Amino acid sequence: MQLRIGIFAFNSITKNKKHDNNTYMAGRRGKKAKFKKFFISMLKWVSAIVPVCAFIYILYYYKQFDFLKEKPVVQSKTEVISQADSLSSVSSQNKDKLIGKIKILENEWHSVGGIAIHSMVIENNSPTTVKNIEVEFKYLSDTQAVITSKIVTIKTPLPSRKATKVSGISVGYVNNSVVGCDTKVVNAVI
């Protein structure tokens, strides 16, 4: 019994000394706690940084950093290959006379899946054959207001002083509210 009392007394004395005196050395248990605390915080930082670095490396490996490079300026050069346009061979007054002599006699059209298909009879009263013409199509609503306007090049040769039927002209998508169409010859190529 005395032995037990002596150990108890020794423990109580050492505990009191630790609380009274702050200059004691940390035990093994305190070192482990500090190491765990440091290791856990370091593991958090590493687990946050490594995926970001891996993602950046993958972008670099697959060359996905193109958006950082300066884009070259696109330069375009226009060359005239042939002078087949009527503007070069015909003066502006003669061009207006030529366009005045080309008339659209009939214009039948229908919509197939929203795409306008035209069948036309075009009369060429000029003394020369016309290679192709540009026709402006104005699509009208119930109130005769223009909904949309499109210009299409018809590449069918039109013999002089004859009427030619041209069918299967696709103008493109047209709104369902269109009820009529006006046509006008805009340009002609001799």
Residue pairs with C-beta under 8 A, 6 or more apart in sequence:
17 24
18 24
59 65
83 89
84 131
84 189
85 189
86 95
86 98
86 187
86 188
86 189
86 190
87 95
89 190
90 98
90 190
95 188
98 126
98 130
98 188
98 190
99 185
99 186
99 187
99 188
101 124
101 125
101 126
102 122
102 123
102 124
102 125
102 126
102 130
102 133
102 158
102 185
102 188
103 122
103 123
103 125
103 185
104 120
104 121
104 122
104 123
104 135
104 183
104 184
104 185
105 121
105 122
105 123
105 163
106 119
106 120
106 121
107 118
107 119
107 120
107 181
107 183
108 118
108 119
108 120
109 116
109 117
109 118
109 119
109 171
109 181
110 116
110 117
111 117
111 174
111 176
111 178
114 173
114 174
114 176
115 170
115 171
115 172
115 173
115 174
116 137
116 139
116 170
116 171
116 172
116 173
116 174
116 178
116 181
117 168
117 169
117 170
117 171
118 137
118 167
118 169
118 170
118 171
118 181
119 165
119 166
119 167
119 168
119 169
120 135
120 154
120 165
120 166
120 167
120 169
120 183
121 163
121 164
121 165
121 166
122 133
122 154
122 158
122 163
122 164
122 166
123 162
123 163
123 164
124 130
124 158
124 159
124 160
124 161
124 162
124 163
124 164
125 161
126 160
126 161
127 160
127 161
128 160
128 190
129 157
129 158
129 159
129 160
129 190
130 157
130 158
130 160
130 188
130 189
130 190
131 155
131 157
131 189
131 190
132 153
132 154
132 155
132 156
132 157
132 188
132 189
133 153
133 154
133 158
133 185
133 187
133 188
133 189
134 151
134 152
134 153
134 154
134 185
134 186
134 187
134 188
135 151
135 152
135 154
135 183
135 184
135 185
135 186
136 149
136 150
136 151
136 183
136 184
136 185
136 186
137 149
137 150
137 151
137 152
137 171
137 181
137 182
137 183
138 146
138 148
138 149
138 181
138 182
138 183
138 184
139 146
139 147
139 148
139 149
139 150
139 174
139 175
139 178
139 180
139 181
140 146
140 147
140 178
140 179
140 180
140 181
140 182
141 147
141 177
141 178
141 179
142 177
142 179
144 180
147 175
147 177
147 178
148 174
148 175
148 178
150 171
150 172
151 186
152 169
152 171
154 166
154 169
156 164
156 166
158 164
